[in-house]
Amino acid sequence: MTFAKLSATSIGVIFACSLSVKAQTVNPDILRSVRQCQGADCRTIAVRAARDIKKQGLSAEVHNSQIGVLAGLLFERARGDTSPRAGRDAARAIESLAAYSSDPLQRKSLLNIAKAIRTGIASELDLDLPVAASPS
């Protein structure tokens, strides 16, 4: 698997449905918590956020989109702080989010992204790729 393919496939799957989140956005308090998480607390905060999203009883598409939004925040955090510890903590949090996705392809993609962060290639992945989204 090439990293270019990983980028297009993994990132695309995670964020493909994000446009549908417009109707039901992630709670701003949850977003703030994930954006501001520090160290090992990121995993705990990500799990709490995923549980809160699950409790909302959303459609699978919206639920998975919101998990993707959280993973995107953690991914950007890992890219912004290149210390090995920050990457490890973000990777653990993203791996935890994978367990809350009902989409097997999204789960696999989240795990691949966590692996990319752990191996130090997160900066090679491009979040600015255009992705398709189903109309809602």
Secondary structure as GFF3:
##gff-version 3
##sequence-region A 1 136
A	DSSP	alpha_helix	3	6	.	.	.	ID=ss1
A	DSSP	pi_helix	7	11	.	.	.	ID=ss2
A	DSSP	alpha_helix	12	15	.	.	.	ID=ss3
A	DSSP	three_ten_helix	18	22	.	.	.	ID=ss4
A	DSSP	alpha_helix	28	36	.	.	.	ID=ss5
A	DSSP	alpha_helix	41	55	.	.	.	ID=ss6
A	DSSP	alpha_helix	60	80	.	.	.	ID=ss7
A	DSSP	alpha_helix	84	98	.	.	.	ID=ss8
A	DSSP	alpha_helix	104	118	.	.	.	ID=ss9
A	DSSP	three_ten_helix	122	124	.	.	.	ID=ss10
###
